[in-house]
Every structure is written in C-alpha cells, then in structure tokens.
Amino acid sequence: MTFEPTPAFAAHLDAHDPLHAFRARFLIPPAPDGQDSLYFCGNSLGLQPKAARAALEQEMATWEQLAVEGHFTGDSPWLHYHEAMSAAEAAVVGALPLEVIVMNNLTTNLHLLLISFYRPTATRYKVLMEGGAFPSDQYALESQVRLHDYAPDDAIVELVPRPGEHTLRTADIEAKIAELGDSLATVIMGGINYYTGQVFDMAAITRAGHAVGATVGFDLAHAAGNVVLKLHDWDVDFACWCTYKYLNSGPGGVGGAFVHERFAHRPDLVRLAGWWGHDEDERFQMRKGFKPMAGAAGWQLANTNIVSMAVHQAALAVFTEAGGIETLRRKSEQLTAYLEFLLNRLQLPKTTLEIITPTDPAQRGCQLSLLVHKGGRTLFDHLTQAGVIGDWREPNVIRLAPVPLYNTFADVQHVGEILAAWAEEQK
Ligand SMILES: Cc1ncc(COP(=O)(O)O)c(C=O)c1O
C-alpha cells in the first residue's frame, strides 16, 4: 500500500478499518490539554477495557453474597474459574487448552518452568540467552544457575548482534546452538526482544535446540497478543507471558504459562508443587503424596487470584471478539508500517535517529524502537508535552507501539506530525 502523510488519508484508513469500533471499548487517559492522549505504550501496559470494572464488581458481589460458597456455586465457581478461559488463552499463543495455564506472574512462572526444564548435569549445564534480555530474565537465570551450584559467568552464554548491527541473525543463533552442542542444557529467549522489538524465529530456534538435545523456552511478554504464535506446532517445550501488555489485563495482572503436550502426562517431571496443581478430583481429600493434574495445570501452586483473573477474562473476551490475533495482526502490520513511513519521511541522518526494529514485518510486532543518538531525552519530553505516551528505555531508545485494538491511523498520523515539527527544528 502507498501511504500519504495527511489527516484525510488516515481518516480514510480508519473509515475502512473493521476494528475501528473496538477503540470505544477502552478507556484512553487524557493528555495535558484534556483531549485523549496518543497512547503508544501498550508494549508496557495495555489500556483498561471498559468491561473490566463490571467483571471485578461481579466477583465482589459473588464474594459479598456467597462468600466461601463462591468457590463451588454461582455463575463461574472460583474453583474452575481458569478453565473458562483456557481455550481463548491457548488461541493467543497457538496451543492446545491443555498446554496453557493462567497463574502467578511472568517471572514466577519462568522460575517454575525452569525448575522442570533446566536440569543441568556435570557436562550439560549451559544456558543460551539473547544478550541484553529483560533484566528480570537475567536475574532469574543467574539465580537458577546458582541454585544448581554453577557460576553464572560460566553457565550463561549471551548472544549479541554482529558489530554495527542491532539485531540478531537467526543463522548466528543456530550456529551458536550447534557450537554449544552437548554442553547446552536450555535455550531461553524472548519471543520478541523488549528493547529492539525484534521477533525471533522461534520455530528455527526450537529445532536447533532440540537437535543438540537442549530444552527450549520463550519469554513471550512482548509477543503474546502482539504477533501470531504457534507454540504447539513449533514444538516449543515451555513458555511464559504476562497479560498486562497486549492482553490489557491490568497492572501486575495474572501471567500465563505453556508446557508442551509431550509433557502433559509426565508426573515424574521434577517440579515445585502445591495443592492447586494436585489432581482436582482428590484435591480436597487432603491426602499425602502429590499427584499432578495433566498438562500445564499441574504446575499450579496456589489457589487462583480471582480479582486479577476476572479482569483478564473480560479483557480476553474483547480480544477474542475482535477476531483474535490473526485479525489484529493484519491491522497491526499496516499501522506499524504507517508509523515507519512517517518516521522515514523525517529524513533524519542515521547519526541522529534510526529505527533499530527490523523493517521486515515478519521480524517485528507492533513496536518500533527509535535509537536517538542526539537529544533523545529532549525528543521524548517533546512527545510527552504534545500528549504522546510512549516509553523511554535507557540509554537512548524511545519505544512507540501502535496497538491495533485501540490505536487509529489518525493517532499515528498525529504522532508523525509532532515528530515532523521536532525534525524541522533539528535542521
Ligand atoms: C520481556 C519481559 N520479561 C519479563 C518481565 C517481567 O514481568 P513480571 O513483572 O510480570 O514478572 C517483563 C516486564 O515488563 C518483560 O517485558
């Protein structure tokens, strides 16, 4: 498609956007001038679906009216609450319902999964990660490696882009995996790197990891609800994600976990156990001896945080109603390409500003990361004052994420105008 930078062109695209009505299902925070802000920060925290408050109030009413009986009676008994959303959650990540569970938070789930899937031995104890992974993942891996009495500097291998490049090449990842060979216990990478916005080739990485006998897992914080995932078909061993970014389920909202069907009936797998992962039919018999539920549900520890789950369920319902990830992705590719077009029109030298996110739509989600070599903080403040909510990542990256569920082409066009005014001042 050929883009034009005008408000009329953006209005035309919005008028033909089948998802346009979904914007009205969200609460948009006001800008300093009282108008709707230009919210480009769904990569950090998704907006509040209007349905979330009613979902919360419903559970508060159940608690008020039924109290402890709410676990077993009412419209959605708390004991089985998660089951109602497993099909929708599974569709988001390309999994079977048995393979996913909504529980805890991302970092907690990462630890629980590593306990089962990082099983180092004297000769096979290395972990491969992308260099500059999200700090929580780095800390999780350091502590897991120490838990098994290995030294992080020795056991953790970090892959960095070639000199002069910002993103990793799949061939380099595959080559490193092959080189580590029998010493490699686990590969753990982001599905999308939080800083550059690069989507990794999860199918190829999984194949390469399995070829040398390693387990392979992904942190999907920036991928779930943003790009099409096929965890089951790609044969990924394990994965975890949060729901407060592209799944709009509120700050600190409940996380998700995936364990491949191959492990669904493996009670022998080492894991940290709790009563909520115990066979549901016997859970309240209060007997000795842990017997895990089949599938990812067998990794649950504690009883469900219904307040957080209620919001997630409401948010997931909007996501599903919009047609799910395949439909959203079609708009997302256009929306991000439009932002890229407007950024390229600024014609700034690479020594001032460069987009470090790949240009290939298959290698990125909705986010574009702008590396601003000169005056990055000033540009970020300029955007904020003009009502744009993006985010700043040290040392010099601005991340802008137009989200197909609630952002419009007019939002993108408007941000383009604000950037153009700034670029003029730089000349
Ligand atoms: C890539 C990535 N991993 C992990 C986390 C940590 O998530 P949580 O605080 O839910 O454990 C985040 C949070 O933004 C993230 O972006």
The ligand as an SDF file (V2000), in Angstrom:
LIG
                    3D

 16 16  0  0  0  0  0  0  0  0999 V2000
   10.4090   -9.2080   28.4510 C   0  0  0  0  0  0  0  0  0  0  0  0
    9.9260   -9.1580   29.8800 C   0  0  0  0  0  0  0  0  0  0  0  0
   10.2090  -10.1700   30.7100 N   0  0  0  0  0  0  0  0  0  0  0  0
    9.8210  -10.1610   31.9980 C   0  0  0  0  0  0  0  0  0  0  0  0
    9.1070   -9.0920   32.5190 C   0  0  0  0  0  0  0  0  0  0  0  0
    8.7310   -9.1200   33.9560 C   0  0  0  0  0  0  0  0  0  0  0  0
    7.3750   -9.3830   34.1270 O   0  0  0  0  0  0  0  0  0  0  0  0
    6.7050   -9.6590   35.5540 P   0  0  0  0  0  0  0  0  0  0  0  0
    6.9510   -8.4520   36.3980 O   0  0  0  0  0  0  0  0  0  0  0  0
    5.2460   -9.8290   35.2450 O   0  0  0  0  0  0  0  0  0  0  0  0
    7.3240  -10.8690   36.1290 O   0  0  0  0  0  0  0  0  0  0  0  0
    8.7850   -8.0150   31.6790 C   0  0  0  0  0  0  0  0  0  0  0  0
    8.0240   -6.8570   32.2050 C   0  0  0  0  0  0  0  0  0  0  0  0
    7.7410   -5.9010   31.5500 O   0  0  0  0  0  0  0  0  0  0  0  0
    9.2150   -8.0400   30.3380 C   0  0  0  0  0  0  0  0  0  0  0  0
    8.9520   -7.0270   29.4930 O   0  0  0  0  0  0  0  0  0  0  0  0
  1  2  1  0
  2  3  1  0
  2 15  2  0
  3  4  2  0
  4  5  1  0
  5  6  1  0
  5 12  2  0
  6  7  1  0
  7  8  1  0
  8  9  2  0
  8 10  1  0
  8 11  1  0
 12 13  1  0
 12 15  1  0
 13 14  2  0
 15 16  1  0
M  END
$$$$
